[in-house]
Amino acid sequence: MGRDAERLRQVVAALQAIESQGFALRADLSLLDEAKRVAIETATHFGRIDILVNSAGSAMGGSFLEMADCSLLETSFCPIS
């Protein structure tokens, strides 16, 4: 999953070269609708999702200690259902 379609194609090709499964989705996970779409398309492709790890990064300005708790929760733990 990523925003660069060519890099995604290369990763899938590399996985297939070692006889592994490859599945790529172009998405911007900073957008909630894109995150929902990725979860749905992944579950459809594989039949289910046992574990989904989002390691896409985002940044907020300011000191960690000065951030409101709700801001941390909104950017880190947003439900997709």
MODELLER restraints for C-alpha pairs under 7 A, 6 or more apart:
rsr = mdl.restraints
at = mdl.atoms
rsr.add(forms.Gaussian(group=physical.xy_distance, feature=features.Distance(at['CA:1:A'], at['CA:24:A']), mean=5.46, stdev=0.5))
rsr.add(forms.Gaussian(group=physical.xy_distance, feature=features.Distance(at['CA:1:A'], at['CA:25:A']), mean=4.76, stdev=0.5))
rsr.add(forms.Gaussian(group=physical.xy_distance, feature=features.Distance(at['CA:1:A'], at['CA:26:A']), mean=5.68, stdev=0.5))
rsr.add(forms.Gaussian(group=physical.xy_distance, feature=features.Distance(at['CA:1:A'], at['CA:27:A']), mean=6.43, stdev=0.5))
rsr.add(forms.Gaussian(group=physical.xy_distance, feature=features.Distance(at['CA:2:A'], at['CA:8:A']), mean=6.86, stdev=0.5))
rsr.add(forms.Gaussian(group=physical.xy_distance, feature=features.Distance(at['CA:2:A'], at['CA:25:A']), mean=6.68, stdev=0.5))
rsr.add(forms.Gaussian(group=physical.xy_distance, feature=features.Distance(at['CA:2:A'], at['CA:26:A']), mean=5.14, stdev=0.5))
rsr.add(forms.Gaussian(group=physical.xy_distance, feature=features.Distance(at['CA:2:A'], at['CA:27:A']), mean=5.47, stdev=0.5))
rsr.add(forms.Gaussian(group=physical.xy_distance, feature=features.Distance(at['CA:2:A'], at['CA:28:A']), mean=6.78, stdev=0.5))
rsr.add(forms.Gaussian(group=physical.xy_distance, feature=features.Distance(at['CA:3:A'], at['CA:26:A']), mean=5.12, stdev=0.5))
rsr.add(forms.Gaussian(group=physical.xy_distance, feature=features.Distance(at['CA:3:A'], at['CA:27:A']), mean=5.36, stdev=0.5))
rsr.add(forms.Gaussian(group=physical.xy_distance, feature=features.Distance(at['CA:3:A'], at['CA:28:A']), mean=6.01, stdev=0.5))
rsr.add(forms.Gaussian(group=physical.xy_distance, feature=features.Distance(at['CA:4:A'], at['CA:26:A']), mean=6.83, stdev=0.5))
rsr.add(forms.Gaussian(group=physical.xy_distance, feature=features.Distance(at['CA:5:A'], at['CA:26:A']), mean=6.10, stdev=0.5))
rsr.add(forms.Gaussian(group=physical.xy_distance, feature=features.Distance(at['CA:8:A'], at['CA:24:A']), mean=5.90, stdev=0.5))
rsr.add(forms.Gaussian(group=physical.xy_distance, feature=features.Distance(at['CA:12:A'], at['CA:22:A']), mean=4.64, stdev=0.5))
rsr.add(forms.Gaussian(group=physical.xy_distance, feature=features.Distance(at['CA:12:A'], at['CA:23:A']), mean=6.40, stdev=0.5))
rsr.add(forms.Gaussian(group=physical.xy_distance, feature=features.Distance(at['CA:12:A'], at['CA:24:A']), mean=6.76, stdev=0.5))
rsr.add(forms.Gaussian(group=physical.xy_distance, feature=features.Distance(at['CA:15:A'], at['CA:21:A']), mean=6.23, stdev=0.5))
rsr.add(forms.Gaussian(group=physical.xy_distance, feature=features.Distance(at['CA:15:A'], at['CA:22:A']), mean=5.75, stdev=0.5))
rsr.add(forms.Gaussian(group=physical.xy_distance, feature=features.Distance(at['CA:16:A'], at['CA:22:A']), mean=6.36, stdev=0.5))
rsr.add(forms.Gaussian(group=physical.xy_distance, feature=features.Distance(at['CA:27:A'], at['CA:34:A']), mean=5.95, stdev=0.5))
rsr.add(forms.Gaussian(group=physical.xy_distance, feature=features.Distance(at['CA:28:A'], at['CA:34:A']), mean=6.09, stdev=0.5))
rsr.add(forms.Gaussian(group=physical.xy_distance, feature=features.Distance(at['CA:29:A'], at['CA:35:A']), mean=5.16, stdev=0.5))
rsr.add(forms.Gaussian(group=physical.xy_distance, feature=features.Distance(at['CA:29:A'], at['CA:56:A']), mean=6.82, stdev=0.5))
rsr.add(forms.Gaussian(group=physical.xy_distance, feature=features.Distance(at['CA:36:A'], at['CA:80:A']), mean=5.52, stdev=0.5))
rsr.add(forms.Gaussian(group=physical.xy_distance, feature=features.Distance(at['CA:43:A'], at['CA:49:A']), mean=5.43, stdev=0.5))
